Amino acid sequence: MVITKIINNNIVSAFDDEGREAVIMGRGLGFGTKIGNEVAESKIEKIFQIKSHSLTEQFTELLTHIPLEHVQISYDIIAYAKKILKLKLNQNIYVTLTDHINFAINRYHQGIKPENALLWEIKRFYSQEYQIGVYAVKIIKERLHITLSEDESGFIALHFVNAEYGTCICDAIKFPNLVKKILEIVKEELHIEFDEDSLHYERFVTHIKFLIQRVYRKELLSDEELELAEMMQKKYKREYICSKKVAEFIQKETQCSLSGEEVMYMAIHIRRVTAVEE
């Protein structure tokens, strides 16, 4: 691989034999070398291959200001999420998480202890992502001997929610509370309590999460099942009215109107979860 840019003593940018751009990390990798030289393979520790050129540029710019240890920690957390938990992540996670990890560590050294107002919702509705946050805090403690708070596990979790759903972090912050509010609407409208250990409840929460994802990505279902929607409206009137109230809430919060088909599928899930409760 041929070096195209020396980011610092430990990180360089290069093109491989197939012309693909990569950011390569290794202790002392960039020291004493020049643009056009071959990368010393014996010093390579990590290789980042990001498909987007603009994202690669953002990443390389970020790396000029961040200690090598912070970059390594971020890389290993992402690798854990992809390998162990099999998450499919948008490549912007390399930029957003690395930046956040560095920021969180600096914040710790400044004695700043932020509170995560959404921690309960994140733990409850995005438990898998929260476990990544717990893992991240554990690695940081093991390698840097600093103890970040449980709140920080929640903040890190949101970066993985963002990378999974392909949204921006400002939107991902809204997701846990939206899930909570939708569940509250159903409970209040139908006067029920959920069995949170039931499979139907788990499926309902999953449906809500993916609906919110589609809302923010503007990938909502179109109206193709009008006859089925009309039948649902007549057969399960109570659940359909409840679904309409959920749709009204979503429109108010996101300025996005749900299609009749989305309302119908929400009503089906409401019917399933409430049938178990009755």
PyMOL commands that set and color helices and strands:
alter all, ss='L'
color gray80, all
select helices_A, chain A and resi 41-43+53-63+68-83+93-109+119-125+127-144+150-165+169-172+175-190+199-217+226-235+237-254+260-277
alter helices_A, ss='H'
color red, helices_A
select strands_A, chain A and resi 2-6+11-15+21-25+46-48
alter strands_A, ss='S'
color yellow, strands_A
deselect
rebuild
show_as cartoon
